[in-house]
Amino acid sequence: MRIVLLVEGGRRAPQALFTQCAEWGIELQRINLEQDDWTNELEKAYGLMLMLPTWGANAYLSPVALWQQYLQKAAPDIRLIMASFQSDFQHSNHLDILRLTDYSTSWWEQCQLVGHMEELPPLIGVDLSEKLSRFFAGHGQDSIVAVLSRIRLVVQMASRELSKMDTPYDEIYRDLVEPAELAQKWREWRNRWINYYPLFEHTPIATRLKQIAKQTDGVEAWMAAGGKDEEPLRDGSILQVLNEVRTRLQQIENQYVVQKLSHTYR
């Protein structure tokens, strides 16, 4: 049996799909994108199937471009299969769930490897590749990384004053932390994060975003209080979280946004 990893995308795949795939010698294996180990399954996979459109944040979404970009680097020799009820979707790698019996085992042989896939036709749902670009682009200085970097700079300066210069924290708070209005800046960042984060639950960056969410939840109370407690600054825990979150975000941006732009303008 050939193994095809299945991303259901917020909806359960119909049993008829599993049954028909088994007749073709295909074993569909559901994967949980929020678990770190799902990428290990790519090594033995014949393909990866997306149930389209995915559903998240009360909207129909299209994660295909993100998956194509990810797999072209991580597993270019497998097939990216798009399964949907969209009968007018014409593509060699599209599987129409409404007419499964019209396909045969040979159809799988004709599917293109993700490294050589033809251009995608219009898809139902919000293009998450474009959403991710907007998430990072923002409006000039309002990008997700720019806002976080401004917060990090204040924390870094305050931490240095506290640990290296032995400046009393009440003085640091009065002259640096309080005027920086950390609580307000953090709300700006959180609002942007909350608006975008749920959209990417069924994409290859889901695991990394979950890690970021967990880390930022850990500093929420300190930020909301405007940085009044000196201990998280003294022990370096706040700065460590901000450093790690910024690094994770920059890695995602470089992989999916910067590379996409450089490819577009070659």
Secondary structure, DSSP 8 states (H G I E B T S, - for coil): -EEEEEE-TTS---HHHHHHHHHTTEEEEE--TTSGGGGGGGGG-SEEEEEESEEETTEEEE-HHHHHHHHHHH-TTSEEEEEES-TT---TTEEEGGGGGG--HHHHHHS-BGGG-------SSEEHHHHHHHHHH-SGGGSHHHHHHHHHHHHHHHHHHHHTS---HHHHIIIIIHHHTHHHHHHHHHHHHHHHGGGGTTSTTHHHHHHHHHHHHHHHHHHHTTS--SHHHHTTHHHHHHHHHHHHHHHHHIIIIIHHHHHHT-
